[in-house]
Amino acid sequence: MNKLFILKRFLFSILIILGCSTVAAKDISIFVATDLHVMSPKLIVQEGSAWDKYIDASHKLEDFSARLFENMLDSILLQKPDIVLIPGDISKDGEKVSHEYVAEGLSRLTNAGIKVYVVPGNHDIGYIENAQYFDGDRKYHAENITADDFATIYAKFGFQGSKRDANSLSYAAEPVKGLVIIGIDSHSRKIGQKTLNWICEQAQKAREDNKQVIAMMHHPIVEHFNSQTELKSDALVKDADNVRARLLDAGIHTVFTGHFHTTDVAKAYNENHTDSIYDITTGSKISYPMHHRWVTISENLSTMNIRTFATETIEDHPEVIDIAKERLTKCINRKLESKGVLFASSIACQATFLHCEGNENEANGVCLIDSIPYLAFVLYPEAWYALNSMLDDFSFFGEENQNRVNDLNLSIKLSEEEIPIPQSIQTIATEPEEDRHLYNLMGQQADKSPRGFIIQGGRKILLR
């Protein structure tokens, strides 16, 4: 009897130990911030005219970048997310001292048990002319880094314990069981064919193993407003259509990006309209409106919820966000003046601010036809279409893929293999004339809508 009692006590103790060692499943929290452009304080040897001229010509807050970075670290340590993602342009202009400064700061996060993942942007690797020391009225070049240097400096932030691509700084990591993060190296704006194949293989293998996959890279893969690439040729990764199609086909449905310093979510579809991919780009931490994302993935990895926040103040500079807006305004006006269209300053600034902030269509958008002289449309049609698209927060990808997605607060179902989209143009166009319906810009049937479209004669006609 005593032996049986002892055996029961032993088995009970084992069960308690096993129960205590099992970690309860929970939602996964992810902090996303991009385009930090952190400048090491060491780069200012002595303040003077050289530094003053540089800042006066910049639309970014390089002079606040170190403090903003430290502020971000303090906020992350306070909130304790599971993961931090930084999709490139980590340093001001690739200075080695700036990268070392950032890596030292990020170590504060990993030391606290937070997993950090970074990828390089176009301001991070190779010779960059603006990598400079400022010393009074003169400036001189600061040492840049190579791709190998990047992997060494940021070894703890994605490159250790991960699967590495042999031809780039791309990697695949599994920070949480069942969740694979693929960091894609697009710092040169080009993803080589071998690297793209490797990325797709990693994603496909993860999906075959019933794992969820999210990706991050610096350059977007989708236009976020009409004529974006006409206005800025390097706005997207090279061969974006092919890259986007390959990633989607491999089972990647969400990609976190940066580069353009705006907060916007664009959604594109495959050729058969049976699947979709989200390009989730986030504004820079050192330019207006200084956004970051807080992402929550459900414990069963089926749903992703995205919320967006802004850094509006830092110690000693409660007006920092106003300074960021003023500098962006000056930058826009300088560009317009150089093209002889300064008269468009008000509408251009409004459209840019709203696009940067996200959900611009909900902010009392302005009809550009009434606001800008017709001559401006004739002389600069790309800019006209771009501003119109910004204010209405939509653009078309492919034939009839309507893109209007909540840019700030969005819930995405990750577990769906096929994501349904509105009825196709071909089906709608064959409806009898008397059964024709009005559709809003989300592709949803509506009785009345100030903005939407109808199908007439097999053509989509936009209503404004």
C-alpha positions in Angstrom: 0.0 0.0 0.0 2.8 2.4 0.8 4.6 1.5 -2.5 1.4 2.3 -4.4 1.0 5.6 -2.6 4.6 6.5 -3.3 4.1 5.6 -7.0 1.0 7.8 -7.2 2.9 10.7 -5.7 5.8 10.2 -8.2 3.4 10.2 -11.2 1.5 13.2 -9.9 4.8 15.1 -9.5 5.8 14.3 -13.1 2.5 15.6 -14.4 3.0 18.8 -12.5 6.5 19.3 -13.9 5.3 18.6 -17.4 2.4 21.0 -17.0 4.7 23.8 -15.7 7.1 23.3 -18.6 4.4 23.7 -21.2 4.2 27.3 -22.5 0.6 28.4 -23.1 -0.1 29.5 -26.6 -0.6 33.2 -27.1 -0.9 35.9 -29.7 2.3 36.9 -31.4 3.1 40.7 -31.2 5.3 42.3 -33.8 6.7 45.9 -33.8 7.4 47.2 -37.4 9.4 50.3 -38.0 11.4 51.2 -41.2 13.6 53.8 -42.7 15.1 54.8 -39.4 18.0 56.6 -41.1 19.9 56.7 -37.9 22.9 59.0 -37.8 25.6 58.3 -35.3 26.4 61.4 -33.1 30.0 60.8 -34.0 29.4 62.1 -37.5 29.1 65.6 -36.2 32.7 66.5 -35.2 31.7 70.1 -34.8 28.5 71.9 -35.7 28.8 74.6 -38.3 27.8 75.8 -41.7 28.4 72.4 -43.4 25.9 70.7 -41.1 23.4 73.7 -41.2 23.3 73.6 -45.0 22.8 69.8 -45.1 19.8 70.0 -42.7 18.3 73.0 -44.4 18.1 71.0 -47.7 16.8 67.8 -46.1 13.1 66.8 -45.6 14.2 64.3 -43.0 15.0 64.7 -39.3 18.6 63.4 -39.4 19.4 65.9 -36.6 16.8 64.1 -34.4 17.5 60.6 -35.6 19.6 59.3 -32.7 17.1 60.6 -30.1 14.2 59.2 -32.1 15.9 55.9 -32.3 16.5 55.8 -28.5 12.9 56.9 -28.0 11.8 54.0 -30.1 14.0 51.5 -28.2 12.5 52.7 -24.9 9.0 52.3 -26.2 9.7 48.8 -27.5 11.2 47.8 -24.2 8.2 49.1 -22.4 5.7 47.3 -24.7 7.8 44.1 -25.0 6.7 42.7 -28.3 7.8 39.2 -29.3 9.4 40.4 -32.5 10.7 43.6 -34.1 10.9 43.9 -37.9 13.0 46.7 -39.6 12.7 46.6 -43.4 15.8 48.6 -44.4 17.4 52.1 -44.6 18.6 51.6 -41.0 21.4 54.1 -41.3 21.6 57.7 -42.6 23.8 56.8 -45.5 25.6 53.5 -44.8 28.2 54.9 -42.5 29.9 52.2 -40.5 29.8 54.2 -37.3 26.0 54.6 -37.7 25.5 50.9 -38.3 27.5 50.1 -35.2 25.5 52.6 -33.2 22.2 51.0 -34.3 23.4 47.5 -33.6 24.5 48.5 -30.1 21.0 49.9 -29.5 19.2 46.9 -30.9 21.2 44.7 -28.6 19.2 46.2 -25.8 16.2 44.6 -27.3 17.7 41.1 -27.8 19.1 41.2 -24.3 15.6 41.7 -23.1 14.5 38.6 -25.0 12.9 40.4 -28.0 13.8 38.9 -31.3 14.9 41.5 -33.9 15.1 41.0 -37.7 16.6 43.5 -40.1 17.2 43.7 -43.9 19.3 46.3 -45.7 17.9 49.2 -47.8 19.5 51.4 -50.5 21.0 53.7 -47.8 22.8 50.9 -46.0 25.5 49.2 -48.2 28.2 50.2 -50.6 29.7 53.6 -51.3 27.2 56.4 -50.7 28.3 59.9 -51.4 26.4 61.5 -48.5 28.1 59.3 -45.9 30.0 62.2 -44.3 31.6 63.7 -41.2 30.6 67.3 -40.5 33.3 69.5 -39.1 32.5 73.2 -38.9 32.4 74.6 -42.4 33.8 71.4 -44.0 32.8 67.8 -44.5 34.6 64.6 -45.4 33.7 61.1 -46.3 32.8 58.5 -43.7 33.6 54.8 -44.1 30.8 52.8 -45.7 30.2 49.0 -45.3 30.0 46.0 -47.6 27.3 43.3 -47.6 29.6 41.0 -45.6 30.1 43.8 -43.0 26.3 44.2 -42.8 25.8 40.5 -42.0 28.6 40.7 -39.4 27.4 43.9 -37.7 23.8 42.7 -37.6 24.6 39.0 -37.0 22.2 38.8 -34.0 19.4 40.3 -35.9 18.4 37.7 -38.5 21.6 36.2 -39.7 22.4 33.8 -36.8 20.5 30.5 -36.6 18.6 31.2 -39.9 18.7 29.7 -43.3 20.8 31.9 -45.5 20.8 32.5 -49.2 24.2 32.0 -50.8 23.8 34.9 -53.2 22.4 37.7 -51.1 21.6 38.9 -47.5 18.2 37.1 -47.7 17.3 34.7 -45.0 14.5 32.6 -43.5 13.9 32.4 -39.8 11.3 30.8 -37.5 11.2 32.9 -34.4 7.9 31.2 -33.3 7.0 27.7 -34.0 4.9 27.6 -37.2 5.8 31.2 -38.2 8.5 31.7 -40.8 9.8 35.2 -41.5 11.7 35.7 -44.8 14.0 38.7 -44.9 14.5 39.7 -48.5 17.6 41.6 -49.6 16.6 44.3 -52.1 19.2 46.9 -51.2 20.4 47.2 -54.8 16.7 47.3 -55.9 17.3 44.1 -57.7 16.5 40.5 -56.6 18.6 38.0 -58.6 17.0 35.0 -60.2 18.8 32.6 -58.0 17.9 34.5 -54.9 14.2 34.7 -56.0 14.2 31.0 -56.5 15.7 30.4 -53.1 13.1 32.7 -51.4 10.2 30.9 -53.1 11.6 27.5 -52.2 11.8 28.5 -48.5 8.2 29.8 -48.6 6.9 26.7 -50.4 8.7 24.4 -48.0 7.2 26.3 -45.1 3.7 26.1 -46.5 4.1 22.4 -47.2 4.9 22.0 -43.6 1.8 23.9 -42.7 3.7 26.9 -41.4 2.6 30.5 -41.9 5.0 32.8 -43.9 5.4 36.6 -43.8 8.1 38.5 -45.6 9.8 41.9 -45.4 12.0 43.8 -47.8 12.9 47.4 -48.3 11.4 48.2 -51.8 7.7 47.8 -52.4 6.4 45.3 -54.9 3.1 47.2 -55.8 2.4 50.7 -56.9 0.7 52.5 -54.0 -0.8 55.2 -56.2 -1.2 55.8 -60.0 1.9 56.9 -61.9 4.1 56.3 -58.9 6.9 54.7 -61.0 6.6 57.5 -63.6 7.2 60.1 -61.0 10.0 58.1 -59.2 11.6 55.4 -61.3 13.1 53.6 -58.3 9.9 53.5 -56.3 9.5 49.8 -56.6 11.9 46.8 -56.7 13.1 46.0 -60.2 10.9 43.6 -62.2 8.1 44.2 -59.5 5.4 42.4 -61.5 7.4 39.2 -61.7 8.7 39.4 -58.1 5.1 39.9 -56.8 3.7 37.0 -58.9 6.5 34.7 -57.8 6.1 35.5 -54.1 2.3 35.1 -54.3 2.6 31.8 -56.1 5.0 30.6 -53.4 2.4 31.2 -50.7 3.5 34.6 -49.4 0.5 36.9 -48.9 1.9 39.7 -46.8 5.1 41.7 -47.3 6.3 44.5 -45.0 8.1 47.2 -47.0 9.5 50.7 -46.6 11.5 53.1 -48.9 8.8 55.6 -49.9 8.3 57.1 -46.5 4.5 56.7 -46.6 2.0 54.6 -44.7 -0.1 52.7 -47.2 -1.4 49.2 -47.8 -1.8 48.0 -51.4 -3.4 44.8 -52.4 -2.8 43.0 -55.7 -4.1 39.8 -57.3 -2.8 36.9 -59.3 -3.7 36.6 -63.0 -6.7 34.3 -62.3 -8.1 36.6 -59.6 -8.1 33.7 -57.1 -5.4 34.9 -54.7 -4.0 38.2 -53.4 -0.9 39.7 -51.8 -0.6 42.7 -49.5 2.2 45.2 -49.7 2.3 46.9 -46.3 4.6 49.9 -46.5 5.2 52.0 -43.4 6.4 55.6 -43.2 9.9 56.6 -42.0 10.6 57.2 -38.3 12.4 60.4 -39.2 9.9 62.0 -41.7 6.3 63.0 -41.5 4.2 61.4 -40.1 6.8 59.2 -38.2 4.7 56.1 -38.2 5.3 52.5 -36.9 3.1 49.5 -36.9 1.9 47.2 -34.1 1.0 43.8 -35.6 -0.7 40.9 -33.8 -0.9 37.4 -35.2 -3.4 35.1 -33.5 -2.1 32.2 -31.6 -3.4 29.8 -34.3 -1.6 31.9 -37.0 -4.8 32.4 -38.9 -5.3 36.1 -38.6 -3.0 39.2 -38.6 -4.3 42.5 -37.1 -2.4 45.7 -37.9 -2.6 49.0 -36.0 -0.6 52.2 -36.8 0.8 54.7 -34.4 2.9 57.9 -34.7 5.8 59.4 -32.8 4.4 62.8 -32.0 6.8 64.1 -29.4 10.2 63.4 -27.8 11.8 64.8 -24.7 12.8 68.5 -25.1 11.1 68.6 -28.5 7.3 68.2 -28.1 6.9 69.8 -31.5 9.0 67.3 -33.4 6.2 66.1 -35.7 5.4 69.7 -36.6 9.1 70.1 -37.6 8.8 67.0 -39.8 5.8 68.4 -41.5 7.4 71.8 -42.1 10.5 70.2 -43.7 8.4 68.0 -46.0 6.5 71.1 -47.1 9.7 72.9 -47.9 10.9 69.9 -49.9 7.7 69.8 -52.0 7.7 73.5 -52.6 11.4 73.4 -53.8 10.5 70.6 -56.3 7.5 72.4 -57.6 9.3 75.7 -57.9 12.1 74.0 -59.9 9.4 72.8 -62.4 7.6 76.2 -62.5 4.4 74.9 -60.9 4.6 76.4 -57.5 0.9 77.4 -57.9 0.1 73.7 -57.2 1.8 73.8 -53.8 -1.3 73.7 -51.7 -3.0 70.7 -53.3 0.3 68.9 -53.7 1.1 69.3 -50.1 -2.4 68.2 -49.0 -2.3 65.1 -51.2 1.2 64.2 -50.0 0.4 64.6 -46.4 -2.8 62.6 -46.7 -1.1 59.8 -48.5 1.7 59.7 -46.0 -0.9 59.6 -43.1 -2.9 56.8 -44.8 -6.7 56.4 -45.4 -6.6 59.6 -47.4 -10.0 59.0 -48.9 -11.6 59.4 -45.5 -10.0 62.8 -44.9 -12.3 65.0 -47.1 -10.4 64.5 -50.3 -10.4 67.3 -52.9 -11.5 67.0 -56.5 -8.4 67.9 -58.5 -10.3 68.9 -61.6 -11.6 71.9 -59.7 -8.4 72.6 -57.9 -5.7 72.6 -60.5 -5.9 74.4 -63.8 -6.4 72.2 -66.9 -3.0 73.4 -68.1 -1.3 71.5 -65.3 -3.0 68.3 -66.4 -1.8 68.8 -70.0 1.8 69.6 -69.0 2.2 67.1 -66.2 -0.4 64.3 -66.6 1.6 61.8 -64.5 1.6 64.2 -61.5 -2.1 65.0 -62.0 -3.1 61.3 -62.0 -0.8 60.6 -59.0 -2.3 63.4 -56.9 -5.8 62.4 -57.8 -5.0 58.8 -56.9 -3.5 59.8 -53.6 -6.5 61.8 -52.6 -9.0 59.1 -53.5 -6.7 56.4 -52.1 -7.1 54.0 -54.9 -5.3 52.7 -58.0 -5.8 49.9 -60.5 -3.4 46.9 -60.9 -3.9 44.7 -63.9 -7.2 44.8 -65.6 -9.9 45.4 -62.9 -8.1 44.9 -59.6 -9.4 47.6 -57.4 -7.2 48.6 -54.6 -8.6 50.5 -51.6 -7.4 49.0 -48.4 -7.5 50.4 -44.8 -3.9 51.7 -44.5 -3.9 52.1 -40.8 -6.0 49.4 -39.1 -6.4 46.2 -41.0 -7.3 42.6 -40.3 -5.9 40.0 -42.8 -6.8 36.3 -42.9 -3.6 34.4 -43.3 -4.9 30.9 -43.4 -7.0 31.2 -46.6 -5.5 29.7 -49.7 -7.8 31.6 -52.0 -9.1 35.0 -51.2 -12.3 35.9 -52.9 -12.5 39.3 -54.8 -15.4 41.2 -56.2 -17.2 39.8 -59.3 -15.1 40.3 -62.4 -15.7 42.9 -65.0 -16.6 40.2 -67.6 -19.4 38.8 -65.5 -20.9 42.2 -64.6 -20.8 43.4 -68.2 -23.0 40.5 -69.4 -25.8 41.4 -67.1 -29.0 42.7 -68.8 -29.2 46.5 -69.0 -32.1 46.7 -66.6 -30.2 44.6 -64.0 -27.1 46.8 -64.1 -26.0 47.8 -60.6 -23.8 50.5 -59.1 -20.6 49.4 -57.4 -18.6 51.4 -55.0 -14.8 51.6 -55.2 -14.5 48.5 -53.0 -16.3 46.5 -55.7 -19.3 46.2 -53.5 -22.8 46.6 -54.8 -24.4 49.8 -53.7 -27.6 51.7 -54.2 -26.0 55.1 -54.0 -22.4 56.2 -53.8 -20.7 59.6 -54.5 -17.7 57.6 -55.7 -18.0 54.3 -57.5 -18.3 52.8 -61.0 -20.9 51.4 -63.3 -20.5 49.0 -66.2 -21.8 50.3 -69.5 -21.1 48.7 -72.8 -18.5 46.4 -71.3 -16.5 49.3 -69.9 -16.0 50.5 -66.4 -17.0 54.1 -65.9 -15.7 55.8 -62.8 -18.1 58.1 -60.9 -16.6 61.0 -58.9 
